[in-house]
Amino acid sequence: MKKGTVLILLTVMLSLALSACSNNTKQSSIEAKVAPKEMADQILKQIEQPMLMELEDEMIQKLYHLDPALLEQHTIRVPLMNVKTNEIAILKAKDAKDIPVIETAIKQRAADVQKQFETYLPDQYENAKNYKLVVKGNYVLFVISERADDIVKAYDAFFEAQ
């Protein structure tokens, strides 16, 4: 009787452990159809934004408080002129454990942009306050735009029908 109970208990525990592992694998195996740079290019063709320029790695460290070494792939576009708050960043982390660090860095960047425009241009300050931060697997989208919802919808399309 004891051996049967132990065997059933062991089977249940093993089943739970395996199902927990499979859920984590499914979450981290989310892949986009294209690379982050191509995503941004396609999004910006569909949804008009002010002139944006690509950030180099040393500027990512400075403006985003983020070590680019944590990223497998990335593209960050910021305004060419300092009269708009529009930004789009699509980042793919090398490791899912770094996602919270990346999210914290992005929230700090959003706060920096808000502070910069708080007394400068009220409409841009409001735009910066309404930023979007979306995480899908190892991918992170950060967007400041009047059309942020449209950009998020276009971004989501890169992950559908996998």
Helices and strands as residue ranges (DSSP letters): H 2-28, H 36-46, E 52-54, H 57-64, G 68-70, E 71-79, E 87-93, G 96-98, H 99-117, H 122-129, E 132-136, E 139-144, H 148-156, G 157-159
